[in-house]
Amino acid sequence: MDLHLTEIKNAHLFTEYLMSSGIKLPGSRNDDWEFIDARKDRVMARIKKDEKGIARFFICAALLGRK
């Protein structure tokens, strides 16, 4: 996992962070998904299923509160 990503335990809070940062929401929170900043070639947000199939949510903490 990328070291610059912070796990968010709450799916609704993850969605709020994405919305407040101007990132288009994924179609489903149950599928693997990434948002990559093309200018920095860096993952800014990610949804990844663990070994048990449970979705885990990650976001770049530096992104929070920015638009």
C-alpha positions in Angstrom: 0.0 0.0 0.0 1.2 3.5 -0.7 2.7 5.1 2.4 1.1 8.5 1.6 -2.4 7.1 1.9 -4.4 7.1 5.1 -7.1 4.5 5.8 -10.5 5.9 6.4 -12.7 3.4 8.4 -16.0 4.9 7.5 -17.4 4.7 3.9 -19.6 7.7 4.4 -16.7 9.9 5.7 -14.6 8.7 2.7 -17.3 9.8 0.4 -17.6 13.2 2.1 -13.8 13.7 1.8 -14.0 13.0 -1.9 -16.9 15.3 -2.5 -15.2 18.2 -0.5 -12.1 17.7 -2.6 -14.0 17.9 -5.9 -13.3 14.2 -6.8 -15.9 12.4 -8.8 -17.4 9.6 -6.7 -16.9 6.0 -7.8 -19.9 4.2 -9.2 -19.8 1.7 -6.4 -18.0 1.6 -3.1 -17.9 -2.2 -3.3 -15.4 -2.4 -6.3 -11.7 -1.7 -6.4 -11.2 1.9 -7.5 -8.4 4.5 -7.7 -8.3 8.2 -8.3 -4.9 9.2 -9.8 -3.7 12.8 -10.0 -2.3 12.8 -13.6 -0.2 15.9 -12.9 1.6 14.2 -10.1 1.2 10.6 -11.3 0.1 9.7 -7.8 -2.8 7.8 -6.3 -4.9 10.3 -4.3 -7.8 8.0 -3.2 -8.3 4.3 -3.4 -10.9 1.6 -2.5 -9.4 -1.8 -2.2 -10.9 -5.1 -1.0 -9.0 -7.1 1.6 -8.5 -10.9 1.7 -12.0 -11.3 3.1 -13.6 -9.2 0.4 -14.3 -6.2 2.7 -13.8 -2.8 1.1 -11.1 -0.6 2.7 -10.9 3.1 2.0 -7.7 5.2 1.6 -7.1 8.8 0.9 -4.1 11.1 0.6 -4.2 13.1 3.8 -2.6 16.1 2.1 -5.7 16.2 -0.2 -8.2 16.8 2.7 -9.7 20.2 2.6 -8.3 21.1 -0.8 -10.3 21.8 -4.0 
